[in-house]
Amino acid sequence: MIKYTKAKLSDIQAMQDLVLDEVKKGIILFRSADEMATNIRSYILAKDDDDNIVGFGALHFHAFDLAEVRSLIVSDKCRGLGIGKAIVEELLNEGKALDVKKIFTLTYVKAFFESIGFEEIPKESLPAHKIWADCIKCKHFPVCDEIALIKTI
Ligand SMILES: CC(C)(COP(=O)(O)OP(=O)(O)OC[C@H]1O[C@@H](n2cnc3c(N)ncnc32)[C@H](O)[C@@H]1OP(=O)(O)O)[C@@H](O)C(=O)NCCC(=O)NCCS
């Protein structure tokens, strides 16, 4: 059975290993161990029966009413089992408990987020600091074909 838990600093190495292939492909942004440590409270992990990390995602706050689902990954061999959806639902519940109103994401997997109730929005409607703090680090910047989606909760 898959367990959903908060990340600890000691999980960072395994999280970086899990995401490596998607970072190389440019699907997920590289985050240093120090940056992950700074944001460690934002991550939720999916762990299997042997306590191996099989997926994770983060909820990052941008404003008093706005957060972002980011860094979402499920290991290759565990995809299609509902783990990605369950991680996002955990993140949405965490946002709800903190009274966030809207949660957005930037992604290549539009249909996945639509299946969880997210709706496409123009990228220009995202906060400018998101573009300058994060997107500028992406190897696809400024020719970006990611799609922005948002969910009101
Ligand atoms: C995207 C990703 C996290 C999905 O995780 P997953 O555990 O395989 O997804 P789930 O099994 O929870 O799927 C949930 C729903 O989304 C759909 N879905 C999953 N992956 C999809 C994809 N790549 N494209 C379209 N729909 C997809 C499923 O069919 C399912 O639909 P249903 O609820 O109607 O049955 C996983 O494929 C992944 O790690 N991809 C690489 C990294 C990535 O793209 N991350 C997103 C960056 S924001």
The ligand as a Gaussian input file, in Angstrom:
#p B3LYP/6-31G(d) Opt

LIG

0 1
 C        2.280000      13.175000     -14.713000
 C        2.487000      12.075000     -13.689000
 C        2.893000      12.699000     -12.346000
 C        1.159000      11.307000     -13.531000
 O        1.284000      10.395000     -12.451000
 P        0.485000       9.004000     -12.460000
 O        0.591000       8.428000     -11.108000
 O        0.942000       8.174000     -13.594000
 O       -1.000000       9.528000     -12.775000
 P       -2.369000       8.854000     -12.229000
 O       -2.263000       7.379000     -12.377000
 O       -2.676000       9.392000     -10.883000
 O       -3.403000       9.428000     -13.280000
 C       -4.513000      10.247000     -12.928000
 C       -5.319000      10.536000     -14.160000
 O       -4.540000      11.286000     -15.103000
 C       -4.432000      10.591000     -16.340000
 N       -3.038000      10.710000     -16.804000
 C       -1.937000      10.271000     -16.169000
 N       -0.831000      10.577000     -16.854000
 C       -1.251000      11.222000     -17.958000
 C       -0.571000      11.769000     -19.057000
 N        0.777000      11.732000     -19.177000
 N       -1.311000      12.375000     -20.012000
 C       -2.651000      12.413000     -19.902000
 N       -3.355000      11.907000     -18.886000
 C       -2.657000      11.306000     -17.921000
 C       -4.745000       9.143000     -16.001000
 O       -5.280000       8.475000     -17.127000
 C       -5.759000       9.269000     -14.903000
 O       -7.053000       9.549000     -15.411000
 P       -8.388000       8.966000     -14.684000
 O       -8.409000       9.551000     -13.284000
 O       -9.483000       9.462000     -15.558000
 O       -8.207000       7.486000     -14.679000
 C        3.583000      11.051000     -14.136000
 O        3.239000      10.563000     -15.406000
 C        4.970000      11.646000     -14.197000
 O        5.716000      11.609000     -13.220000
 N        5.353000      12.207000     -15.369000
 C        6.667000      12.808000     -15.567000
 C        6.833000      14.087000     -14.803000
 C        5.776000      15.129000     -15.130000
 O        5.360000      15.341000     -16.266000
 N        5.331000      15.828000     -14.060000
 C        4.359000      16.889000     -14.162000
 C        5.089000      18.189000     -14.093000
 S        4.045000      19.436000     -13.376000

